[in-house]
Each structure stands twice: as structure tokens, then as C-alpha cells.
Amino acid sequence: MEANFKHVSFEEMSGIDEDYDKECKYQVSQLIELEGFSAAQALYYHNLETNPDVKEPKVLVIVGPGINGGDALVAARHLKFFGYDITIFYPKRPKKEMLENLTLQCENISIPFIESLPEEFGSDSYDFILDGIFGFTFKGEIRSPFKEIIDQIGASGIKIVSVDVPSSWQCDEGNVNSTYTPDILISLTAPKKCSEGFSGVHYIAGRFTPKFIVDKYGLSVPPYEGCNQFGKIN
Amino acid sequence: MEANFKHVSFEEMSGIDEDYDKECKYQVSQLIELEGFSAAQALYYHNLETNPDVKEPKVLVIVGPGINGGDALVAARHLKFFGYDITIFYPKRPKKEMLENLTLQCENISIPFIESLPEEFGSDSYDFILDGIFGFTFKGEIRSPFKEIIDQIGASGIKIVSVDVPSSWQCDEGNVNSTYTPDILISLTAPKKCSEGFSGVHYIAGRFTPKFIVDKYGLSVPPYEGCNQFGKIN
């Protein structure tokens, strides 16, 4: 399905975000809650399908400094409520009220925060890494400490689940920094141009896009099942 | 399970709401989104279990002037995205930004708003009424037009699904106004004292209560299945 799916450019996705704000009056805290929940639900079903014996997967959630990090904090909280064994690594914490609130909500439910990646960091360390470092707006060079973190997770052998875009990829140009390719990609609202050739497992999260936005940008609608908040396209 | 479940008083529920705000820093737009989604999901599964042949149930969502109405607007939007045939009746619309935004989000996805209940209003009109008129803070007399609306829905023979508490019931005292008893109750966070003797179908919606709040108020935890946001207790 990936090949026939509409992949949006940076400009189109920026336009959609503006329409969510101006035309839909979606509040950031509302939208981020829906996005993070959708991502958590996609991972939950993915694990159920691929590792049904692992009831409490160990997931390391890596949180970047922006909105993509906020999505990851929301997903971490919901996964914890689903019974997952969650750890958060959040190396750069901006002083932004919304992100501080989302952090508190994770601390409040006893999710441990680690200060660095474990010294012995390999495929046995976690069942999944949920990568919420950078989103579709990332451009330019990867600065420290994220350069080292991205290299380490890429080399770890742990299954990587990227939220929205693989961190360090550019929305239109793709993996220009020659970093890792995730096993699983959970695109928010629509797949981005960078994932056109992606051959891993691909979910679209976000069953909240009104038809007028679907029509305006010519989006493809994922095959949503039941009341699921995600659809699988690859 | 109802009989063994902790039912909270008005004072306890007010304390929980204060803790959601002060201790969890849950934003109203975030919490209402979670509550409304949970209620929509509970109704979705309820219909799947009881009316599996009705794929696109007709639901009249009645929206009151406060936060309970906000929950109902969120539930209406999600149910529409699930493919339901939704109509909204929202007779008194306060000029509050959050409620106006939630209203716009329903208008944006072509949910029709009606100005009065249909003249021929009986058990064939809708599969369900989602009652989001009043929540657990309701006290005193039922004013017009809600008095007439509540009488009409009670007499309609349509299955009524109440969000949080049956509208016009008082949290601690119950059905003091001798109005209707719903078929299905979707309590938010915890069942209220008024539902202690309730014998209908009862869901608890809201898988977002941290353990410290569960412990502080001695709450019972519903049997959440999978990644469902609701648990069935009756």
C-alpha cells in the first residue's frame, strides 16, 4: 500500500498543521494527546501481532526537545497504563510548560527516567526503542548529544519504532545524514516524502483528520479497523 | 462487580478533579479529550457486543451547557470518525472558547446539529441517545429546556447512554427528581454514589488515573482489557 499512498512534503505537512490550528482549533495539548495515544495503540497492536508472548514489553522511550518529544511522552504514559515496562531517556528538557506537564504525568505513574543510555546497550536491553527525538521539521546537522544517541540506537540491534519520521531524516530529502532506518514507522496524520521507499512496518496514527483536509491535500486514508486510532499501510 | 466497587461522593470526586489539575497538571482540553474518547470507545464496544449487525448506529448526542457537554462533543466527534451516524442537539451554547472549539470540530466533519427534538420521537428514531446534559456537579431543580428534554428522552423508548451520571441525578442523592434511568452508564474515572443500586450496563471510562490517586481515594480499578480505555463493571 505504501507505493500508492500519498506522501506529503514539508510544505504540505506545515499547511496541515496550520489548518489543525486555525481551521479546526485543535489545541496543542489535545492534538498531542491524540497523536501520542494513537502511537501507543499502534505499538500495542504491533506487539500483540508479532510478540504475543511478551505481555509487558520493555520499551525505552527517547524524548527529544520539541513536539515530537511531547508525542513520545504521551505515548509513554499510555503504554505504561497498558501494562508496559517503560523507561524514559530525556536528555534535553526545554522549560516549556506543556512539556513539563507531560513529564510530570509520566513521573506521577512511576516511569523511571535514566540520565544516559546503559553501558551495555544491545538487543537484550529492550524489546523496543520508541524514537521521539526529532519530527518532520528537523533540518541541518545533528547536534550532540543526539548525534551520539542516534548512532548508538542504530547500532544497538534493538527494534526501533520511530514516531512521525526517523529522527535525523529530513522530511523531503530522507536519510541525508546516513543514520539508521527504523523497523517500524508510525507516521502522524500522513506519511512524509522521506518514507516513500520505506520497506519496514508502517502505521499511520491519527484518526482525527477532517475530510476537508483530506480533500485539500489529496491525502490517502489508512484502513482504520474498528475504533482503532491507527491504520497499517505496510 | 457494581456492589463491590467503590462509589465516590461529590466531595471525593471534586478532590480527584482538583488533583488532576494541581497534582497531574492535566489540561482541561487534554482530560476532556481522554474522557470523551473513552466514552466513545465504550459505546463502540457495547454496540459491537449487543447489536453486531448495526454497523453505523444512529446516535443522538444531547449536549448540555457545561463540561459534561464538552465530553459529549468529544465523544460525538470520535464516534463520527468510527463511522457512526451522529446527530447533535445542543440547545444552550455558552460562549466558552473550549466548547466553541469542540463544536467547530464537530461541524467540520459534517455532523448535523438539530434545533429541537424531532416531532415523532420514539424508539425508531435513533439506536442510542448519548446523554451529556449534566454531570456529577448537577444540583437543584432542572430548568427549561432541559426539564422537557429529559422528560422526552425518558419517554422515548430509545436506549439512553449517560455520560458520567444520568442527567438530573445528584451525585450523592441519586434520582431525586424522579426522572429516567439510563440503560447504559459510562462513569468517568469512578462510579458516583448515585449509581450504587444501578442495575444497567455500567462502564468506567478513563484509563488515566495515576495509582497515587487510586490509593488516596481507595478507588476500585476496572478490569481494563488490552489497550481499551474503559472497563465494564456491570
Interface residues (C-beta under 8 A of the other chain):
Chain A: E23 C24 K25 Y26 Q27 S29 Q30 E33 L34 F37 A40 Q41 Y44 Y45 L48 R77 H78 F81 F82 M98 E100 N101 L104 Q105 N108 I109 S110 R207 F208 P210 K211 F212 Y224 G226 C227
Chain B: E23 C24 K25 Y26 Q27 S29 Q30 E33 L34 F37 A40 Q41 Y44 Y45 L48 R77 H78 F81 F82 M98 E100 N101 L104 Q105 N108 I109 S110 R207 F208 P210 K211 F212 Y224 G226 C227
